[in-house]
Amino acid sequence: MSKICQITGKKAMVGNHVSHSKKRTKRKFNVNLFTKRLFWVEQDCWITLSISAAGLRTINKNGLDAALKAASEKGYLTTF
């Protein structure tokens, strides 16, 4: 499973480690992902999503159905 949020579409970014001597080496900034099992009331079923902390906040604010609809319209979620 790739490290991409299924609600917000966030994925890993690339940056630099900067040492004390200002030497730069490549590094990765990974997303804060969780595998959550949520109950979808409208479909009366359980779904498992790989979502970030920001995605959890989006679901809490807008509701699961609205968040899934927005994610599928933007192309982040292809199975629903």
N, CA, C and O atoms as a printed pandas DataFrame, in Angstrom:
     atom_number atom_name residue_name chain_id  residue_number  x_coord  y_coord  z_coord
0              1         N          MET        A               1    0.846   -1.173    0.000
1              2        CA          MET        A               1    0.000    0.000    0.000
2              3         C          MET        A               1    0.895    1.242    0.000
3              4         O          MET        A               1    1.845    1.337    0.778
4              5         N          SER        A               2    0.580    2.179   -0.876
5              6        CA          SER        A               2    1.383    3.385   -0.965
6              7         C          SER        A               2    1.069    4.332    0.189
7              8         O          SER        A               2    0.012    4.242    0.814
8              9         N          LYS        A               3    1.985    5.220    0.455
9             10        CA          LYS        A               3    1.833    6.154    1.566
10            11         C          LYS        A               3    1.153    7.428    1.087
11            12         O          LYS        A               3    1.756    8.501    1.056
12            13         N          ILE        A               4   -0.134    7.287    0.709
13            14        CA          ILE        A               4   -0.936    8.410    0.232
14            15         C          ILE        A               4   -2.255    8.406    0.997
15            16         O          ILE        A               4   -2.881    7.360    1.169
16            17         N          CYS        A               5   -2.669    9.579    1.452
17            18        CA          CYS        A               5   -3.949    9.701    2.151
18            19         C          CYS        A               5   -5.082    9.565    1.140
19            20         O          CYS        A               5   -5.058   10.200    0.086
20            21         N          GLN        A               6   -6.073    8.741    1.460
21            22        CA          GLN        A               6   -7.184    8.506    0.546
22            23         C          GLN        A               6   -8.239    9.602    0.612
23            24         O          GLN        A               6   -9.131    9.635   -0.236
24            25         N          ILE        A               7   -8.169   10.484    1.573
25            26        CA          ILE        A               7   -9.133   11.578    1.688
26            27         C          ILE        A               7   -8.556   12.890    1.163
27            28         O          ILE        A               7   -9.216   13.587    0.392
28            29         N          THR        A               8   -7.338   13.235    1.569
29            30        CA          THR        A               8   -6.760   14.525    1.178
30            31         C          THR        A               8   -5.779   14.421    0.020
31            32         O          THR        A               8   -5.469   15.434   -0.607
32            33         N          GLY        A               9   -5.285   13.231   -0.278
33            34        CA          GLY        A               9   -4.323   13.073   -1.365
34            35         C          GLY        A               9   -2.900   13.436   -0.995
35            36         O          GLY        A               9   -2.038   13.522   -1.870
36            37         N          LYS        A              10   -2.635   13.651    0.287
37            38        CA          LYS        A              10   -1.281   13.996    0.717
38            39         C          LYS        A              10   -0.346   12.815    0.498
39            40         O          LYS        A              10   -0.726   11.661    0.700
40            41         N          LYS        A              11    0.888   13.119    0.080
41            42        CA          LYS        A              11    1.904   12.082   -0.071
42            43         C          LYS        A              11    3.255   12.630    0.357
43            44         O          LYS        A              11    3.387   13.815    0.664
44            45         N          ALA        A              12    4.255   11.761    0.376
45            46        CA          ALA        A              12    5.565   12.124    0.894
46            47         C          ALA        A              12    6.201   13.234    0.060
47            48         O          ALA        A              12    6.036   13.297   -1.159
48            49         N          MET        A              13    6.933   14.109    0.757
49            50        CA          MET        A              13    7.673   15.186    0.102
50            51         C          MET        A              13    9.162   14.910    0.242
51            52         O          MET        A              13    9.580   14.159    1.123
52            53         N          VAL        A              14    9.961   15.518   -0.627
53            54        CA          VAL        A              14   11.406   15.342   -0.597
54            55         C          VAL        A              14   12.039   16.650   -0.146
55            56         O          VAL        A              14   11.640   17.731   -0.579
56            57         N          GLY        A              15   13.034   16.535    0.732
57            58        CA          GLY        A              15   13.735   17.712    1.225
58            59         C          GLY        A              15   15.173   17.367    1.553
59            60         O          GLY        A              15   15.712   16.380    1.052
60            61         N          ASN        A              16   15.787   18.169    2.382
61            62        CA          ASN        A              16   17.184   17.997    2.741
62            63         C          ASN        A              16   17.349   17.862    4.242
63            64         O          ASN        A              16   16.690   18.555    5.017
64            65         N          HIS        A              17   18.248   16.950    4.653
65            66        CA          HIS        A              17   18.807   16.989    5.990
66            67         C          HIS        A              17   19.870   18.075    5.951
67            68         O          HIS        A              17   20.690   18.090    5.033
68            69         N          VAL        A              18   19.881   18.980    6.916
69            70        CA          VAL        A              18   20.905   20.013    6.964
70            71         C          VAL        A              18   21.677   19.824    8.256
71            72         O          VAL        A              18   21.136   19.990    9.349
72            73         N          SER        A              19   22.938   19.477    8.120
73            74        CA          SER        A              19   23.767   19.227    9.292
74            75         C          SER        A              19   24.277   20.550    9.872
75            76         O          SER        A              19   24.008   21.626    9.339
76            77         N          HIS        A              20   25.008   20.441   10.961
77            78        CA          HIS        A              20   25.579   21.623   11.599
78            79         C          HIS        A              20   26.537   22.350   10.657
79            80         O          HIS        A              20   26.648   23.575   10.701
80            81         N          SER        A              21   27.219   21.599    9.813
81            82        CA          SER        A              21   28.159   22.205    8.864
82            83         C          SER        A              21   27.464   22.650    7.578
83            84         O          SER        A              21   28.127   23.031    6.613
84            85         N          LYS        A              22   26.142   22.604    7.563
85            86        CA          LYS        A              22   25.292   23.003    6.430
86            87         C          LYS        A              22   25.415   22.062    5.231
87            88         O          LYS        A              22   25.040   22.427    4.116
88            89         N          LYS        A              23   25.939   20.855    5.453
89            90        CA          LYS        A              23   25.974   19.851    4.398
90            91         C          LYS        A              23   24.563   19.306    4.202
91            92         O          LYS        A              23   23.880   18.969    5.169
92            93         N          ARG        A              24   24.136   19.223    2.957
93            94        CA          ARG        A              24   22.765   18.804    2.670
94            95         C          ARG        A              24   22.735   17.415    2.042
95            96         O          ARG        A              24   23.462   17.137    1.087
96            97         N          THR        A              25   21.888   16.548    2.587
97            98        CA          THR        A              25   21.656   15.231    2.015
98            99         C          THR        A              25   20.150   15.045    1.895
99           100         O          THR        A              25   19.386   15.576    2.700
100          101         N          LYS        A              26   19.731   14.296    0.897
101          102        CA          LYS        A              26   18.308   14.114    0.635
102          103         C          LYS        A              26   17.625   13.307    1.735
103          104         O          LYS        A              26   18.220   12.408    2.330
104          105         N          ARG        A              27   16.380   13.643    1.987
105          106        CA          ARG        A              27   15.558   12.915    2.939
106          107         C          ARG        A              27   14.108   12.973    2.491
107          108         O          ARG        A              27   13.769   13.709    1.565
108          109         N          LYS        A              28   13.259   12.204    3.142
109          110        CA          LYS        A              28   11.843   12.151    2.811
110          111         C          LYS        A              28   11.019   12.604    4.006
111          112         O          LYS        A              28   11.287   12.206    5.139
112          113         N          PHE        A              29   10.020   13.432    3.752
113          114        CA          PHE        A              29    9.055   13.819    4.773
114          115         C          PHE        A              29    7.806   12.980    4.536
115          116         O          PHE        A              29    7.038   13.267    3.618
116          117         N          ASN        A              30    7.591   11.952    5.345
117          118        CA          ASN        A              30    6.451   11.067    5.173
118          119         C          ASN        A              30    5.187   11.666    5.775
119          120         O          ASN        A              30    5.247   12.561    6.619
120          121         N          VAL        A              31    4.055   11.162    5.331
121          122        CA          VAL        A              31    2.750   11.614    5.805
122          123         C          VAL        A              31    2.402   10.873    7.087
123          124         O          VAL        A              31    2.786    9.717    7.264
124          125         N          ASN        A              32    1.681   11.531    7.976
125          126        CA          ASN        A              32    1.246   10.939    9.232
126          127         C          ASN        A              32   -0.008   10.101    8.966
127          128         O          ASN        A              32   -1.128   10.568    9.176
128          129         N          LEU        A              33    0.187    8.847    8.498
129          130        CA          LEU        A              33   -0.925    8.005    8.071
130          131         C          LEU        A              33   -1.396    7.054    9.156
131          132         O          LEU        A              33   -0.612    6.578    9.978
132          133         N          PHE        A              34   -2.695    6.788    9.140
133          134        CA          PHE        A              34   -3.326    5.810   10.013
134          135         C          PHE        A              34   -4.186    4.901    9.152
135          136         O          PHE        A              34   -4.757    5.344    8.155
136          137         N          THR        A              35   -4.281    3.641    9.528
137          138        CA          THR        A              35   -5.238    2.736    8.910
138          139         C          THR        A              35   -6.440    2.678    9.840
139          140         O          THR        A              35   -6.370    2.105   10.928
140          141         N          LYS        A              36   -7.547    3.279    9.398
141          142        CA          LYS        A              36   -8.737    3.390   10.240
142          143         C          LYS        A              36   -9.879    2.599    9.621
143          144         O          LYS        A              36  -10.051    2.570    8.402
144          145         N          ARG        A              37  -10.649    1.963   10.480
145          146        CA          ARG        A              37  -11.846    1.238   10.080
146          147         C          ARG        A              37  -13.032    2.069   10.548
147          148         O          ARG        A              37  -13.225    2.262   11.748
148          149         N          LEU        A              38  -13.827    2.563    9.600
149          150        CA          LEU        A              38  -14.917    3.477    9.894
150          151         C          LEU        A              38  -16.247    2.876    9.450
151          152         O          LEU        A              38  -16.302    2.143    8.463
152          153         N          PHE        A              39  -17.315    3.186   10.177
153          154        CA          PHE        A              39  -18.641    2.705    9.812
154          155         C          PHE        A              39  -19.322    3.748    8.947
155          156         O          PHE        A              39  -19.502    4.891    9.367
156          157         N          TRP        A              40  -19.703    3.353    7.735
157          158        CA          TRP        A              40  -20.366    4.235    6.779
158          159         C          TRP        A              40  -21.866    4.022    6.922
159          160         O          TRP        A              40  -22.400    3.012    6.463
160          161         N          VAL        A              41  -22.545    4.970    7.557
161          162        CA          VAL        A              41  -23.955    4.824    7.911
162          163         C          VAL        A              41  -24.830    4.750    6.667
163          164         O          VAL        A              41  -25.769    3.955    6.629
164          165         N          GLU        A              42  -24.545    5.561    5.647
165          166        CA          GLU        A              42  -25.378    5.611    4.450
166          167         C          GLU        A              42  -25.387    4.269    3.707
167          168         O          GLU        A              42  -26.412    3.884    3.144
168          169         N          GLN        A              43  -24.259    3.557    3.700
169          170        CA          GLN        A              43  -24.177    2.260    3.025
170          171         C          GLN        A              43  -24.337    1.085    3.990
171          172         O          GLN        A              43  -24.417   -0.066    3.559
172          173         N          ASP        A              44  -24.384    1.370    5.291
173          174        CA          ASP        A              44  -24.531    0.368    6.344
174          175         C          ASP        A              44  -23.435   -0.701    6.264
175          176         O          ASP        A              44  -23.713   -1.900    6.253
176          177         N          CYS        A              45  -22.171   -0.227    6.207
177          178        CA          CYS        A              45  -21.049   -1.165    6.120
178          179         C          CYS        A              45  -19.803   -0.523    6.747
179          180         O          CYS        A              45  -19.746    0.688    6.962
180          181         N          TRP        A              46  -18.820   -1.366    7.029
181          182        CA          TRP        A              46  -17.530   -0.912    7.529
182          183         C          TRP        A              46  -16.581   -0.745    6.354
183          184         O          TRP        A              46  -16.577   -1.567    5.438
184          185         N          ILE        A              47  -15.767    0.325    6.370
185          186        CA          ILE        A              47  -14.739    0.520    5.351
186          187         C          ILE        A              47  -13.414    0.770    6.046
187          188         O          ILE        A              47  -13.377    1.313    7.150
188          189         N          THR        A              48  -12.333    0.376    5.405
189          190        CA          THR        A              48  -10.988    0.594    5.923
190          191         C          THR        A              48  -10.293    1.593    5.022
191          192         O          THR        A              48  -10.190    1.385    3.813
192          193         N          LEU        A              49   -9.816    2.683    5.615
193          194        CA          LEU        A              49   -9.148    3.737    4.865
194          195         C          LEU        A              49   -7.760    3.975    5.418
195          196         O          LEU        A              49   -7.516    3.813    6.614
196          197         N          SER        A              50   -6.862    4.357    4.547
197          198        CA          SER        A              50   -5.535    4.814    4.941
198          199         C          SER        A              50   -5.571    6.338    4.865
199          200         O          SER        A              50   -5.476    6.912    3.781
200          201         N          ILE        A              51   -5.708    6.993    6.026
201          202        CA          ILE        A              51   -5.917    8.436    6.035
202          203         C          ILE        A              51   -4.916    9.127    6.952
203          204         O          ILE        A              51   -4.408    8.535    7.904
204          205         N          SER        A              52   -4.648   10.380    6.647
205          206        CA          SER        A              52   -3.727   11.182    7.445
206          207         C          SER        A              52   -4.483   11.829    8.600
207          208         O          SER        A              52   -5.706   11.724    8.693
208          209         N          ALA        A              53   -3.746   12.493    9.471
209          210        CA          ALA        A              53   -4.360   13.196   10.590
210          211         C          ALA        A              53   -5.256   14.319   10.080
211          212         O          ALA        A              53   -6.318   14.571   10.648
212          213         N          ALA        A              54   -4.838   14.988    9.019
213          214        CA          ALA        A              54   -5.670   16.034    8.421
214          215         C          ALA        A              54   -6.932   15.439    7.809
215          216         O          ALA        A              54   -7.989   16.070    7.833
216          217         N          GLY        A              55   -6.832   14.237    7.265
217          218        CA          GLY        A              55   -8.002   13.552    6.727
218          219         C          GLY        A              55   -8.999   13.196    7.809
219          220         O          GLY        A              55  -10.209   13.283    7.596
220          221         N          LEU        A              56   -8.499   12.791    8.977
221          222        CA          LEU        A              56   -9.384   12.515   10.119
222          223         C          LEU        A              56  -10.130   13.776   10.547
223          224         O          LEU        A              56  -11.319   13.720   10.862
224          225         N          ARG        A              57   -9.438   14.904   10.558
225          226        CA          ARG        A              57  -10.067   16.167   10.925
226          227         C          ARG        A              57  -11.129   16.558    9.893
227          228         O          ARG        A              57  -12.172   17.105   10.252
228          229         N          THR        A              58  -10.865   16.280    8.620
229          230        CA          THR        A              58  -11.828   16.569    7.569
230          231         C          THR        A              58  -13.088   15.724    7.740
231          232         O          THR        A              58  -14.202   16.221    7.573
232          233         N          ILE        A              59  -12.907   14.447    8.074
233          234        CA          ILE        A              59  -14.057   13.566    8.300
234          235         C          ILE        A              59  -14.848   14.021    9.519
235          236         O          ILE        A              59  -16.079   14.006    9.492
236          237         N          ASN        A              60  -14.168   14.423   10.584
237          238        CA          ASN        A              60  -14.860   14.905   11.783
238          239         C          ASN        A              60  -15.639   16.189   11.508
239          240         O          ASN        A              60  -16.710   16.403   12.075
240          241         N          LYS        A              61  -15.101   17.040   10.639
241          242        CA          LYS        A              61  -15.743   18.322   10.357
242          243         C          LYS        A              61  -16.916   18.166    9.386
243          244         O          LYS        A              61  -18.001   18.685    9.647
244          245         N          ASN        A              62  -16.711   17.456    8.263
245          246        CA          ASN        A              62  -17.706   17.407    7.197
246          247         C          ASN        A              62  -18.570   16.155    7.214
247          248         O          ASN        A              62  -19.649   16.142    6.621
248          249         N          GLY        A              63  -18.110   15.103    7.885
249          250        CA          GLY        A              63  -18.823   13.836    7.866
250          251         C          GLY        A              63  -18.184   12.890    6.860
251          252         O          GLY        A              63  -17.545   13.322    5.900
252          253         N          LEU        A              64  -18.364   11.610    7.090
253          254        CA          LEU        A              64  -17.712   10.590    6.259
254          255         C          LEU        A              64  -18.254   10.595    4.835
255          256         O          LEU        A              64  -17.475   10.490    3.888
256          257         N          ASP        A              65  -19.564   10.715    4.659
257          258        CA          ASP        A              65  -20.149   10.662    3.321
258          259         C          ASP        A              65  -19.680   11.827    2.460
259          260         O          ASP        A              65  -19.333   11.627    1.296
260          261         N          ALA        A              66  -19.661   13.038    3.008
261          262        CA          ALA        A              66  -19.218   14.218    2.260
262          263         C          ALA        A              66  -17.726   14.139    1.938
263          264         O          ALA        A              66  -17.300   14.542    0.855
264          265         N          ALA        A              67  -16.933   13.620    2.878
265          266        CA          ALA        A              67  -15.494   13.514    2.656
266          267         C          ALA        A              67  -15.189   12.479    1.570
267          268         O          ALA        A              67  -14.312   12.702    0.736
268          269         N          LEU        A              68  -15.902   11.354    1.572
269          270        CA          LEU        A              68  -15.702   10.337    0.540
270          271         C          LEU        A              68  -16.132   10.837   -0.824
271          272         O          LEU        A              68  -15.481   10.545   -1.827
272          273         N          LYS        A              69  -17.225   11.591   -0.870
273          274        CA          LYS        A              69  -17.690   12.133   -2.143
274          275         C          LYS        A              69  -16.681   13.133   -2.712
275          276         O          LYS        A              69  -16.386   13.102   -3.907
276          277         N          ALA        A              70  -16.151   14.017   -1.863
277          278        CA          ALA        A              70  -15.170   15.005   -2.320
278          279         C          ALA        A              70  -13.876   14.332   -2.770
279          280         O          ALA        A              70  -13.267   14.750   -3.755
280          281         N          ALA        A              71  -13.455   13.290   -2.048
281          282        CA          ALA        A              71  -12.222   12.594   -2.398
282          283         C          ALA        A              71  -12.362   11.845   -3.719
283          284         O          ALA        A              71  -11.416   11.799   -4.505
284          285         N          SER        A              72  -13.528   11.261   -3.970
285          286        CA          SER        A              72  -13.717   10.539   -5.224
286          287         C          SER        A              72  -13.838   11.494   -6.405
287          288         O          SER        A              72  -13.428   11.149   -7.513
288          289         N          GLU        A              73  -14.395   12.700   -6.191
289          290        CA          GLU        A              73  -14.471   13.697   -7.257
290          291         C          GLU        A              73  -13.088   14.207   -7.644
291          292         O          GLU        A              73  -12.824   14.467   -8.817
292          293         N          LYS        A              74  -12.203   14.350   -6.653
293          294        CA          LYS        A              74  -10.846   14.819   -6.930
294          295         C          LYS        A              74   -9.927   13.718   -7.430
295          296         O          LYS        A              74   -8.829   13.998   -7.912
296          297         N          GLY        A              75  -10.365   12.463   -7.321
297          298        CA          GLY        A              75   -9.574   11.344   -7.837
298          299         C          GLY        A              75   -8.654   10.696   -6.825
299          300         O          GLY        A              75   -7.833    9.852   -7.187
300          301         N          TYR        A              76   -8.775   11.075   -5.558
301          302        CA          TYR        A              76   -7.928   10.471   -4.517
302          303         C          TYR        A              76   -8.415    9.088   -4.137
303          304         O          TYR        A              76   -7.624    8.234   -3.738
304          305         N          LEU        A              77   -9.697    8.866   -4.257
305          306        CA          LEU        A              77  -10.327    7.621   -3.828
306          307         C          LEU        A              77  -11.001    7.004   -5.051
307          308         O          LEU        A              77  -11.919    7.595   -5.621
308          309         N          THR        A              78  -10.555    5.837   -5.446
309          310        CA          THR        A              78  -11.061    5.258   -6.681
310          311         C          THR        A              78  -12.030    4.100   -6.458
311          312         O          THR        A              78  -12.723    3.696   -7.392
312          313         N          THR        A              79  -12.095    3.557   -5.244
313          314        CA          THR        A              79  -12.912    2.367   -5.027
314          315         C          THR        A              79  -14.349    2.675   -4.675
315          316         O          THR        A              79  -15.178    1.765   -4.704
316          317         N          PHE        A              80  -14.694    3.923   -4.338
317          318        CA          PHE        A              80  -16.059    4.241   -3.930
318          319         C          PHE        A              80  -16.713    5.139   -4.933
319          320         O          PHE        A              80  -17.871    5.517   -4.761
